[in-house]
Amino acid sequence: LKASSLFSLFFRSMQNPEAEGKDEILPPTIQKIMKGYNKYLRPFFDNGPVSIGMSLDVASIDTISEMNMDYTATIFLRQRWIDERLCFDGNKSLSLDGRLVEMLWVPDTFIVDSKKSFLHDITVENRLIRIYPNGTVLYALRITTTVACSMDLTKYPMDKQTCTLQLESWGYNINDVIFYWTRGNDSVRGLDTLRLAQYTVEDHFTSVSEAVYETGHYPKLVFHFELKRNILYFILETYVPSILLVVLSWVSFWISQSSVPARICIGVTTVLTMTTLMMGARTSLPNANCSIKAIDVYLGICFSFIFGALLEYAVAHFCTLHQLSPKELPKIESVYYHGMFVLGCNQLGYASDNTTKIDSNKNSKTTINGKRERSKHSGCGSPMSVMKRLFCNFNCFHVKNPYHIDNYARFSFPLSFIIINVLYWVYYLYF
């Protein structure tokens, strides 16, 4: 006996009474087809692998979660294969009740990265089985599945994510089953008319590969689709409020420095509001993801400008309190120069008149004047010039009028913020 005959005799003894009871109520055509049929053996059991073509329609993509790194989709999965044991005479196909699938052999296809899936069963199980005269079997299912999708959130919310839907055979390897897309890239439909709340489907394509495990090589079909996030929501929700907060912090530059409560109130309020905005922007993002995102960079820039505006008033107010009056400045400079003159001359041993006795007052005055002229040109001239230069250099860093600090801030803060914004948007949109 052939191997197929032996297996047929073996599995025929394993047929359950429930299937035999169904045969009694089936039409004659179906009874003729199912006579001697064994659902435990795949088609072409001893004549090579069976080819299974697949296509699917995407009915909806319900949610795409950055927190869980997954998406939930409802799909119509269709599988086609040829079973030579189901050939019959005629020119019309037979549409059977989905509950008769239990009497036929079907592929053991599964979704690889599925976290949770279920088959719709309202009002009955959403399964379709159709048999053609040449033995072709069409098997369709309606499935809702939650599939893992690895996301790179570095450019969030200006990011693009590529997710996949992978179909594999659980128990049959490539020697038993071959998977292929029935119409290539056109095997997947429904994405062109799909409308998502936060994303736009930019591109999609299919591929065929093999899954390698310890138990062998298995057929694998992969559907890739690229999602681009719509940034308009984040512009209205995050970017515009943060820009307005930065502009609001600049209002303090036009308020008098003597109005301490008003300027402090604006600075502290904008800092606290910006902190709340930064915390709210991260509520929908995974906490374990340590990568710096584009929105984090922008909020950090805005927070720095707001905090810088608060520090600007602290510096200006400090300089105002320690500003020297114009009348006091010449006195301090004259005392400073005189002290340095005396200090330099004493260090050069100018008190040498204790060792010299002069009998005549005229000779004494002449000698003292001569020494003073020599010391002025030789010993005391160099330290005085050095200290004058140091004092002038120190004055270059001294703010003579602290009220000019606000004038500089009114120009420098907006200009630098505009330049940083241009660099930010060009980098994250085009690189």
C-alpha positions, 0 to 999 in steps of 0.5 A: 500500500502507498503511504497515503493509503496507510495514513488515510486508513489510520485517520479514518478510524479517528473521525469523530461521531459528530462529523459522521452526524453532519454527513447525514444532513449534508447535500449529496454533492457535499457528501460525495466530496467529503467521502473519504476526506481526512482533515488531519492530512494536508493537501498533496501530503506525499507530493510536495508542499501546498502553496497558500496565497494570502490577501487581506483588507484593513478594515480599521486601525483603532489605536496606536499606542506609544506607551505600549508600543503597539497598534490595534487593527481589524483585518479581513484575512483571506487564504487560498489553496488547492485541495485535490480531494475537494474537486467536483463536477460543475462550473459554480462554487459552493459557499458553505457555512462557516461552521463546516470549517471543522470538517476541512483541513485549514492552514495553521497561520498565526500573527507573530507579534500579536499580543491579543487577538480574537475572532468576531462571533456576532452574530455567528463566527465571522468565517467564510469557506468557499470551494471551487470545482478545481478544488480551490478553497477560499477561507476568510476570517475577520480578526481584531488583533493588537500587534507590537510595533517597535517605535523610534521616538527620537523625532517625536512628534515629527516622527515616522513609524514603520510597523509590520504585520507578520504571518507565519505557519505554526507547525508546517515548515517550508517543506510542507507549506509555501506562503505567497501574496496573491497580488503582490503589493496589491494584496493589501487593501483598505489603507488608501481610504483609512482615516486615522486621528493622529497619523497618515499612512504614507506608504505600504508594501509586502515582502516574503521571507523565511522564519528560522527557528531551532525547529526548522525554517517556516514560511513567512509573509510580512506587510510593512506600512509607514505612518507619519504623525500629524503635527498640527495637533502638537503645534496647537497643544504644545508649541504655540502655548510654549512660544506664548509663554516665552513671549510673556516672559519678555514683558518684564523687560518693559516694566520698570526695575523698581516694580519688583513684585510685578516682574517677579510675579511674571517670571515665577508664573511663567516658569511654573506654567512652563513646568506644568506644560512639560509634564503634560507633554510626557503623559502619553509617552513611555517613562522607560524610554530614556531617549531625548525627543524633539518635543523635549528639546523644544520645551527645554529651550523655551524653559531656558529662555523663560528662566533666563528672563527671570535671571536677567531681572535679578542681575539688573536689580543687583547692579542697580543696588550697587551702582556708584553715584557720579559724585563718588566715582572721582573721589574713589579714583583719586584716593585709589591713585594716591594710595597706589603712589604712596605704596609704590614709593614706600616699597622702593625705600623712599624713606632714605632721608633718615640716613642723610643729614642736611645742614641747609634747608635749601639743600634739603629741599633740593635733594628731596625734590630731585629724589622725588622726580627720579622716583616718579620717572624710574620707580613709581612710574611703572606700577602706576601705569599698570594699575591704571590700565588694570582699572580701565580694563575692569571698568570695561566689564562694569555696567555703568548704567544698569537700566541698559540691561533691559534694553539689551535684553529686549533685542537679544532675547527675541533675536536668539529665540528666532535663530534657535527656532529656525535651526530647530525646525530645519533640523527635525523636519529635513534631517 
